[in-house]
C-alpha cells in the first residue's frame, strides 16, 4: 500500500497561499515537466492572464470528467501541480497556446470565491523520503532498464530520452519524468501524482511499466503475424500474375478456360437427371464470370465436382440365379433363416418386375449375432456394392442431410458421401446401430432419416448441399439395432423388422468350425498343421467360458488359444499339430468362468427360476422370497423397476386371495414380514413377465413347500390368477436350454410363438402351457406325501395384451 499525505490541521494563513487554477482535460502535469497546452475556455484564459500579471504562477489540476466544459469544484482533483508559465501566445481563433513547467506537487485547501476564474488556496507538498537508499537505488535501476525496453517497443518516445533518464540521480525527478512519458490512463497518472513517498512512487511506476511492456509485446506479435500473412498473400498474387504472363507469352491457354472445357466435357459424358444437368450448366456459367483465385470460385468448383461425381445412373447388375444367391447366403452364415428368406423373396420379385422399390429391413437382435455381417453377405449375394454408416451417437441432422453451401467448408451428408464412394446407385446400404441415435440443438437425425427410409419419398431425396433431388429408391437399406424401444415410432413404421435371436449351442459349434477357427488361425499365422480343435473343446468353450447370445466372446476365446499356440510354436519350434481337447482347455484359458448344467441348485423353499429377456439375449432370473415375524411389511430389493414392484404386489394379492386353497390362516400376512429379492442387486430390472415366478416364490415361502430346481417359468400374472402372454420367448427358451433345465412353464397364449424356437431346443425341454396360476403351482412344487395340492380351475374372460422385456439388464 502506498502512503498518502493527509491534510494536516495547520493554520491555513501560515501555510496556504492563493493561486489561479487551470483545470486540465485528459492530461496530468507532473513536476519537472514542460508541456504545451491549448486553452479555449474563458475562465481558463482569465486564470492565465491573472497569473501573467503577477509572478506567472499557476496551479494545474485534472478534471475528473473531461467532457464537462464547466466543471464544479467537486469535479476537480484536489492534488495537482504548481507550475510557471514560460510562454503565452494568443491564436487568431481566440484560443491561447501556453507553455508551462511543473514545479512542485500541491494540495487545494479550499476554493476562494471568484467569478472570473477558479482561485484556490493551496499548499505545497513535500516528498517523503524514508532514507532507504538501497531500495531506492534498486528501484531506480529497475525503472531505467524497464524504460529502455519500453522505448524500444513503443516507438512513441524518442531514444535520446533514455540517456536523459539514465543521467538523473534525483529519484523524485526521475519518477515524475518517466511517469509523464509512459502511456497510462488519466486515473493511473493521477494516482502516481498523489503518491508522496518516493519509494512507493517508484514501485507504482515500475508496476505500470511492466504491464505496459507486456501489452506492447503482444501488440508486436500481432503486427508481425498480420504483416507476414499480408506478405504471403501479396507474394502469391504476384507469382500467379507472373505465371499468367509467362503462359500468355508462350501461347499457352488460360488455366480457367482449360478447367471449364474439362467440366463441360465431363457434363456431356455423364448421365445426370434433368434438374442436375441444368444446375451444372448454370454453375459453369457462373464460374466463367468469376476470378479464378477467388474463394467463391473454389466453392462453385467443388460443387460442380460433387454433382458430376455422383452415380446418377451407374448401377450393378445381379447376374446370379436365385439358387446361386441362396448358396452364397448359406455359405456366409449359419442359421438366420428369416433374414435369408426375406432376401430371396426380394430377389425373386426383382426378377419379375422391371422396377422394384428398394427394400428397407431392420435387423434387431443382441450383439454378436451377425447383423452387420449379414448385410455384407446380402451385398455379395445380390452382386451389389456395400456401404456402411454407423449411427451410434450421431446427433447432428446435417450428418444426414448435409450443410448448405453458404457455410465455409460445407459438405454433403453422409448418405451422399457414401454413395459417391460406392460409385453405384443401387448398393446395399447398412445403417448400423440405428437405435443409438441422439439429438440436440443441431437437430434430430432420426427425423431426417424418415425421408431416407420411406420408399414413397426417397426417390426425391434432397441434400442441403446438392440442392437437387436424388433418387434413393434403388438402394437396399438394411438397418441394425439391439432394441426397438429407443427407435422413434414413425421411423419403426417405415422399416420391416426382422428379429434375430441368439444362437443355439449347435449353431455356435457350426459357426466356430466353419468360420471362426479359420479366421483366427489366419489372423495369428497358423495353419491346419499347427492346431486342431476337437468338438468337445469347442462345446466346453461355449458352455464354460462364454455366456452370450452371439459369438463375439467365443471368437475372443478361440483367438486367445491361437495366440498361445503361436507363442509355443515360436518358442519351442514344435512342428507337430497341437490338439486342443476338453482336458487341455483349462491350460490355455484358465479357470472356468461359468457353470454348465446348473441353474440355482437343488429344490428349495422360496426360490423360483424366472426367465428374462435382455439386450444380449435371454437370461435366468432367480427370484427369492423369505418370511419372518413382523407386522405385515413387504420389502423388495434387487433394483426392481416400478412395473416389477407392481408384479410383486399383484403376486402377494393373489396368494392372499387363495389363502384357503393354499392352507393358510386368514390373517397369515399380518404378523409376518415378506422380503422379495432378485439377484444381482446392482443390475436394474423391470417388466411384468416375472409375475408367475414371483407368486410361486411367495406361495412357497408361506406354505413351506419346495420349488423344483429343474424348472423355469415366465408369464404375467393378473389379480385373479390369469397368466398373460409375454415377449422374447425364443431368447428365454434358449437361456433355459443353456442352463440345462428340464421343464419350462409359459403362457398358453404364447403357444403360437413356439414355432420360432429351434426343434432341437424343444426336444430337450418339457414345455408346459398354462392359463391360470393354479396350474403353475401344481407343476412348480415338489410333490410330497400327504400334501393336498388340489387347485380350482377358473375361467376368466379378460382382454390380453402381450407384454415383454422383463429386466433391462445393462
PyMOL commands that set and color helices and strands:
alter all, ss='L'
color gray80, all
select helices_A, chain A and resi 12-15+42-53+73-75+133-154+160-166+171-181+186-193+198-249+255-269+274-288+295-309+322-332+337-352+371-381+398-401+414-422+434-436+445-452+458-460+489-493+505-523+535-545+552-572+585-589+642-657+659-662+691-703+729-738+748-756+759-764+773-780
alter helices_A, ss='H'
color red, helices_A
select strands_A, chain A and resi 17-24+34-39+57-62+79-90+96-112+119-124+360-365+386-390+428-432+439-440+443-444+461-462+469-470+476-481+496-500+531-533+578-580+604-605+607-614+617-629+634-637+672-678+706-707+711-713+716-717+723-724+743-747+766-770
alter strands_A, ss='S'
color yellow, strands_A
deselect
rebuild
show_as cartoon
